[in-house]
Amino acid sequence: MGRLVIVSNRAPSVDGTGDSGGLVVALKDALSEQGGLWIGGAPEQTDTPSASLVFHQRPDFDIALFEMEPELYRDYYLGYSNSVLWPALHGRVDLIDVQPHYSIAYREVARRLARQIADIVTHDDVIWVHDYQLIPLAHELKALGLTSRIGFFLHIPLPDLQTFKAIPDWQDLAGWLADYDLLGLQTQRDLGHLINIFRHTLRGELRANGNMGINGREVVLGCFPISIDVQGFRRLAVEGAAQTAPAPMPRLIGVDRLDYSKGLPHRLLGYEAFLSQNTRFCSNVGLLQIAPPTRDDVDAYKAIRSELEHLAGRINGSFGTIDWTPVQYIHRSLPRDELAVLYRYSQVGLVTPLFDGMNLVAKEYVAAQDEADPGVLILSQFAGAAEEMSDALIVNPHNPQDIADAIRTALEMPLAERRQRHDALYGHLEKHDVGHWSAAFLNRLLSVEQADPEWLARVSGLESRARTG
């Protein structure tokens, strides 16, 4: 094996700052061991982008930045990626904004990036592409004759066939996914959706080993639930709590990007129902909702912020007193070490998305708890994490009464039951941390046979004729 080459929409910082948490922590060790390279979009756009990757060296691995013009980035990222794919893959087809130039930009980015990658990788390198912004990349790389193993991991959910078909380019998307050697998804739910999409779009045949036969080749499929650095996050919580006073009253906590997929208005409606039906908890419990901004220049995100602020204000106006505010709403990011302590000192963790690929907040909340007196996780049945975390209180986030009942159950739960549930959840996390996730994917990718040069030559020829015809 040559280098491990990671490709994502965003690259880590070139100086190593801000590496805590997220995908960088998940892949840092693997990159360091293999002498790896991380390719990602430059943090700033330019009117004169470089025609080749711009390299930066770090002590642990190298970074290569892909530059784009502001207009191309806008149409590729804010346009097709986040105004077409994001809502569609989260089941919100009503929010899809179809513009022809969005699709053109999305494909152009993959073509440009493929040419730049093809100039610097070798046959022995292993390429791991991340997330929905770069789905066409394997297709473009193989059209250039690249024979390296190429894997893809989708961090967000994959919807059912009928929802997938609402995407204007759904047939192209299915074909682009099928050009990867290994496709990794978060859940068995999403894996089932992918199999059905391949069957009905590309006449894929499910084989006994769980892979798909498509157009004379085998596409390897796998379920790889992403996780966190369990021990590292627990250490943050323990060390921070030793220097911080606990909350003055039982606290519920929610930490979510401000996104319509997270079910934030539904959560507040559930909390409102809880307070109205359980008045003895008024002035004796509080909800801390942290919702950092995201994509503020997309209309759908402006709408969800306005709705959330209205609901928080209504609850505080209806139930609050001079010395008690039912909802504390923070519309900014907090450092991970602060979040770890907030989780540890919260009696209830609310993770109630309407549709989510995994949701790592659920895992962070469990990892941060004091095992002697743990809090209770309330988890949406539509979060990918629900497949692994059945010892949480599982709710239907569309039903405010379901959320209200779960809040009461969590606050009244005896210590023995809280410990039992936490022990089961934490035990699973310890065995399936982020290192387990990355190792499982890479081991599977390395077991895949490399592309047949004759097949690639045929693909390249067809692609060339299609572009010049």
C-alpha positions in Angstrom: 0.0 0.0 0.0 1.2 3.5 -0.8 -0.3 6.6 0.9 -3.7 7.0 2.4 -5.3 10.0 0.5 -8.3 11.6 2.2 -10.5 13.8 0.1 -13.2 16.1 1.6 -14.9 19.4 1.0 -12.9 21.0 3.7 -9.3 20.4 4.7 -7.8 20.5 8.2 -5.9 23.6 9.2 -2.5 23.8 7.7 -0.9 24.5 11.1 -2.8 21.9 13.1 -4.9 24.3 15.1 -8.6 23.3 15.5 -7.9 19.6 15.1 -9.9 18.6 18.2 -13.0 16.6 17.4 -14.6 15.7 14.2 -13.2 13.9 11.1 -9.6 15.0 11.7 -9.3 13.2 15.0 -10.9 10.2 13.4 -8.3 9.9 10.6 -5.2 11.6 12.1 -3.6 8.4 13.3 -4.3 6.5 10.1 -2.8 9.3 8.0 0.3 9.6 10.2 1.0 5.8 10.1 0.7 5.7 6.3 2.4 8.9 5.5 -0.9 10.3 4.2 -2.2 13.2 2.4 -5.4 15.2 3.0 -7.0 17.0 0.0 -9.7 19.6 0.6 -11.1 22.9 -0.4 -9.1 26.0 0.4 -10.7 28.0 3.2 -10.9 31.1 1.0 -12.0 31.5 -2.6 -10.0 33.3 -5.3 -10.6 34.8 -8.7 -7.4 33.2 -10.0 -7.4 29.6 -8.7 -4.4 27.5 -9.1 -4.6 24.8 -11.8 -2.9 22.4 -9.4 -3.2 21.4 -5.8 -1.4 23.8 -3.3 0.6 21.7 -0.9 1.4 22.4 2.8 3.4 20.2 5.1 2.5 19.3 8.7 4.5 17.0 11.0 1.8 14.4 11.0 0.6 14.5 7.4 0.5 16.7 4.3 -2.3 18.9 3.1 -3.2 19.8 -0.4 -5.7 22.6 -1.0 -8.1 22.8 -4.0 -8.8 26.4 -5.0 -12.1 27.7 -6.5 -13.5 30.9 -7.8 -16.2 32.4 -5.5 -19.0 31.9 -8.0 -18.1 28.3 -8.7 -17.9 27.6 -4.9 -21.2 29.3 -4.3 -23.1 27.2 -7.0 -21.3 23.9 -6.0 -21.5 24.3 -2.2 -24.4 26.6 -1.3 -26.2 25.7 -4.5 -26.2 22.0 -5.4 -24.6 20.5 -2.3 -26.8 22.3 0.2 -29.8 23.5 -1.6 -30.4 20.2 -3.6 -28.6 17.3 -2.0 -28.8 18.2 1.7 -32.6 18.7 1.8 -33.2 15.7 -0.5 -31.0 13.3 1.4 -32.7 14.5 4.7 -36.1 13.8 3.3 -37.1 17.5 2.8 -37.8 17.5 -0.9 -40.1 20.5 -0.4 -36.9 22.6 0.2 -35.0 21.5 -3.0 -34.0 24.6 -5.0 -33.3 23.4 -8.6 -31.1 25.7 -10.7 -29.3 24.4 -13.9 -26.1 26.2 -13.0 -26.0 24.4 -9.6 -25.7 21.0 -11.3 -23.1 22.3 -13.8 -20.9 23.6 -11.0 -21.2 20.4 -8.9 -19.9 18.3 -11.8 -17.2 20.8 -12.7 -15.7 20.8 -9.3 -15.5 17.0 -9.4 -13.8 17.1 -12.9 -11.3 19.7 -11.9 -10.4 18.0 -8.6 -10.1 14.6 -10.4 -7.6 16.0 -12.8 -5.5 17.5 -10.0 -5.6 14.4 -8.0 -4.7 12.2 -11.0 -1.5 14.2 -11.4 -0.2 13.3 -7.9 -1.5 9.9 -6.9 0.0 6.5 -7.8 -1.5 3.1 -8.4 -0.7 1.9 -4.9 -2.3 4.9 -3.1 -5.7 4.3 -1.4 -8.2 7.1 -1.8 -11.0 7.7 0.7 -13.6 10.3 -0.4 -15.9 11.9 2.2 -19.5 13.0 2.0 -22.2 14.2 -0.4 -20.3 17.2 -1.8 -18.0 14.9 -3.8 -20.1 12.0 -5.0 -19.0 12.2 -8.7 -15.3 12.0 -7.8 -14.6 8.3 -8.4 -16.4 8.5 -11.7 -14.2 11.3 -12.9 -11.0 9.7 -11.5 -11.7 6.4 -13.2 -12.6 8.2 -16.5 -9.0 9.4 -16.3 -7.7 5.8 -16.0 -6.9 5.8 -12.3 -6.6 2.3 -10.9 -6.2 3.1 -7.2 -8.7 1.7 -4.8 -11.4 4.4 -4.1 -13.8 4.3 -1.1 -16.6 6.6 -0.2 -18.3 7.3 3.1 -21.6 9.1 3.4 -21.8 11.0 6.7 -25.4 12.0 6.3 -28.5 9.8 5.8 -29.6 8.2 2.5 -33.3 8.3 1.9 -35.6 5.7 0.4 -35.9 5.3 -3.4 -38.9 7.6 -4.0 -37.3 10.4 -2.0 -34.0 9.9 -3.8 -35.8 10.1 -7.2 -36.9 13.7 -6.3 -33.3 14.7 -7.0 -33.2 16.0 -10.6 -30.0 14.1 -11.4 -30.9 11.0 -9.4 -29.9 8.5 -12.1 -26.5 10.2 -12.5 -26.0 10.1 -8.7 -26.8 6.4 -8.5 -24.2 5.7 -11.3 -21.6 7.9 -9.6 -22.0 6.0 -6.3 -21.7 2.7 -8.2 -18.3 3.8 -9.5 -16.7 3.5 -6.0 -15.0 0.3 -5.0 -16.3 0.5 -1.5 -19.4 2.4 -0.3 -19.7 3.0 3.5 -22.9 4.1 5.1 -23.8 4.9 8.7 -26.7 2.5 9.3 -28.4 -0.6 8.2 -31.4 1.6 7.3 -29.3 3.6 4.8 -27.7 0.4 3.5 -31.1 -1.0 2.7 -32.0 2.2 0.9 -28.8 2.0 -1.2 -29.4 -1.6 -2.2 -33.0 -0.7 -3.3 -31.7 2.3 -5.3 -29.1 0.2 -7.1 -31.7 -2.5 -7.9 -34.2 -0.2 -9.4 -31.8 2.3 -11.1 -28.9 0.2 -12.3 -30.4 -3.3 -12.2 -28.0 -4.2 -9.4 -28.0 -7.7 -8.1 -27.4 -8.4 -4.4 -24.9 -11.1 -4.0 -24.5 -13.6 -1.1 -21.6 -11.7 0.4 -23.8 -8.5 0.7 -22.2 -6.7 -2.2 -23.9 -5.5 -5.4 -23.1 -6.7 -9.0 -23.5 -3.7 -11.3 -22.5 -3.5 -14.9 -20.2 -6.5 -14.8 -18.3 -5.5 -11.6 -18.8 -5.9 -7.9 -19.4 -2.8 -5.7 -18.6 -3.5 -2.0 -21.1 -2.2 0.5 -20.7 -1.8 4.2 -22.3 -0.3 7.3 -19.7 1.7 9.4 -21.3 3.7 12.2 -19.0 6.6 12.9 -18.1 7.4 16.5 -16.0 9.6 18.7 -12.7 9.6 20.7 -14.5 8.1 23.7 -11.6 8.2 26.2 -10.5 11.6 25.1 -13.9 13.2 25.4 -14.5 11.5 28.8 -11.2 12.9 30.0 -12.3 16.5 28.9 -15.5 16.1 30.9 -13.8 14.7 34.1 -11.0 17.3 34.1 -13.3 20.2 33.4 -15.9 19.2 36.0 -13.2 19.1 38.7 -12.9 22.9 38.2 -16.5 23.8 37.6 -19.5 23.9 39.9 -22.5 21.8 38.9 -25.8 23.3 37.6 -28.0 24.8 40.3 -31.0 22.7 39.2 -31.6 19.6 36.9 -30.8 20.7 33.4 -31.8 19.4 30.0 -29.3 20.1 27.2 -29.5 20.1 23.4 -26.5 20.9 21.2 -27.2 21.0 17.5 -26.3 23.0 14.4 -29.1 25.3 13.5 -30.6 23.1 10.8 -34.1 22.1 9.9 -33.1 18.4 10.1 -32.4 18.7 13.8 -36.0 19.0 14.9 -35.4 22.0 17.2 -38.9 23.5 17.0 -40.4 20.0 17.7 -38.1 19.7 20.7 -39.2 23.0 22.1 -42.9 22.1 21.6 -42.2 18.9 23.5 -40.6 20.8 26.3 -43.5 23.3 26.4 -46.0 20.4 26.6 -43.9 18.9 29.5 -44.0 22.1 31.5 -47.7 22.6 31.0 -48.5 19.1 32.1 -46.0 18.8 34.9 -46.2 22.2 36.7 -44.3 20.9 39.8 -41.2 21.0 37.6 -41.7 24.7 36.8 -38.9 26.8 38.5 -37.1 23.4 39.2 -35.7 22.5 35.8 -34.2 24.3 32.8 -33.4 23.6 29.1 -30.1 24.8 27.7 -30.3 24.8 23.9 -27.0 25.5 22.0 -27.6 26.0 18.3 -24.6 27.4 16.4 -25.3 29.1 13.1 -24.9 27.4 9.8 -25.4 28.5 6.2 -27.1 31.7 7.3 -27.4 32.9 3.7 -29.8 30.1 2.7 -33.4 31.0 3.2 -34.4 27.8 4.9 -31.9 28.4 7.6 -33.1 31.9 8.2 -36.6 30.5 8.7 -35.6 27.9 11.2 -33.7 30.4 13.3 -36.8 32.7 13.3 -39.1 29.9 14.4 -36.8 28.7 17.1 -36.3 32.2 18.6 -40.1 32.7 18.5 -40.8 29.4 20.4 -38.1 30.1 23.0 -39.5 33.5 23.6 -43.1 32.1 23.9 -42.1 29.5 26.4 -40.1 32.0 28.5 -43.0 34.4 28.4 -45.6 31.8 29.4 -43.7 30.0 32.1 -40.8 32.1 33.2 -40.5 34.0 36.5 -38.2 36.8 37.7 -35.7 34.3 38.9 -36.3 31.4 36.5 -35.8 31.2 32.7 -37.2 28.0 31.3 -35.1 28.1 28.0 -31.6 29.4 27.7 -30.8 29.7 24.0 -27.3 30.2 22.8 -26.8 30.9 19.1 -23.0 30.4 18.8 -20.4 27.6 19.1 -18.8 26.7 22.4 -15.4 25.0 22.8 -15.4 21.2 23.2 -14.0 21.3 26.7 -16.9 23.5 27.8 -19.5 21.3 26.1 -18.0 18.2 27.8 -18.6 19.8 31.2 -22.1 21.0 30.3 -23.0 17.4 29.2 -21.6 15.9 32.4 -23.7 18.3 34.6 -26.9 17.8 32.6 -29.4 15.3 33.8 -31.1 14.8 30.4 -29.5 14.9 26.9 -32.0 15.7 24.2 -31.0 14.5 20.7 -34.2 14.6 18.6 -33.4 15.1 14.9 -36.1 14.4 12.3 -33.5 12.5 10.2 -29.8 12.2 10.8 -27.0 10.0 9.5 -25.6 9.3 13.0 -25.5 12.3 15.4 -22.4 12.3 17.5 -23.8 14.5 20.2 -25.6 11.4 21.5 -22.3 9.6 21.9 -20.6 12.7 23.4 -23.3 13.0 26.0 -23.0 9.4 27.1 -19.1 9.6 27.1 -19.2 12.7 29.4 -21.4 11.2 32.1 -20.4 10.4 35.7 -21.0 6.7 35.9 -21.9 7.0 39.6 -24.8 9.4 38.8 -25.4 9.4 35.0 -27.9 11.4 33.1 -30.4 10.0 30.7 -30.2 10.2 26.9 -33.4 10.9 25.0 -32.8 9.9 21.4 -34.9 10.2 18.2 -35.8 7.0 16.4 -34.7 8.7 13.2 -31.1 9.4 14.3 -28.6 6.8 13.0 -27.3 6.4 16.5 -30.6 4.8 17.6 -29.5 1.6 15.8 -26.7 1.2 18.3 -28.1 3.0 21.4 -31.3 1.2 22.2 -30.8 1.8 25.9 -31.6 5.4 25.5 -35.2 6.6 25.7 -36.2 6.4 22.1 -38.8 8.9 20.9 -40.7 10.0 17.8 -39.5 13.6 17.4 -42.6 14.5 15.4 -44.8 13.9 18.4 -44.4 16.6 21.1 -46.2 14.4 23.6 -43.7 11.6 23.1 -40.9 14.1 23.9 -42.8 15.5 26.9 -43.4 12.0 28.4 -39.7 11.0 27.9 -38.5 14.2 29.7 -40.7 13.3 32.7 -39.5 9.7 32.6 -35.9 10.8 32.5 -36.2 13.2 35.4 -38.0 10.6 37.5 -35.8 7.7 36.6 -34.3 5.9 39.6 -30.5 5.9 40.0 -30.3 2.1 39.5 -32.0 2.2 36.1 -29.9 5.3 35.0 -26.8 3.4 35.9 -27.9 0.3 34.0 -28.8 2.2 30.9 -25.5 4.2 31.0 -23.4 1.1 31.5 -24.8 -0.5 28.4 -24.4 2.6 26.3 -20.9 3.4 27.5 -19.8 -0.2 27.1 -20.8 -0.3 23.5 -19.1 3.1 22.8 -15.8 1.9 24.4 -15.7 -1.0 22.0 -16.8 1.0 18.9 -14.9 4.3 19.2 -13.6 6.4 16.3 -10.5 4.3 15.9 -12.6 1.2 15.4 -14.6 3.0 12.7 -11.7 4.2 10.6 -9.8 0.9 11.0 -12.9 -1.1 9.9 -13.4 1.0 6.8 -9.8 1.0 5.7 -9.4 -2.7 6.3 -12.4 -3.3 4.1 -11.1 -1.0 1.4 -7.7 -2.6 1.4 -9.3 -6.0 0.9 -11.0 -4.8 -2.4 -9.3 -5.8 -5.6 -7.9 -2.9 -7.6 -9.7 -1.8 -10.7 -9.3 -3.8 -13.9 -7.3 -1.7 -16.4 -9.3 -3.0 -19.3 -12.6 -2.1 -17.7 -11.1 1.4 -16.9 -10.0 1.8 -20.5 -13.5 1.1 -21.7 -14.9 3.6 -19.2 -12.4 6.2 -20.1 -13.1 5.8 -23.8 -16.8 6.1 -23.3 -16.4 9.1 -21.1 -14.1 10.8 -23.7 -16.5 10.2 -26.5 -19.4 11.5 -24.4 -17.6 14.7 -23.8 -16.5 15.3 -27.3 -19.6 14.0 -29.0 
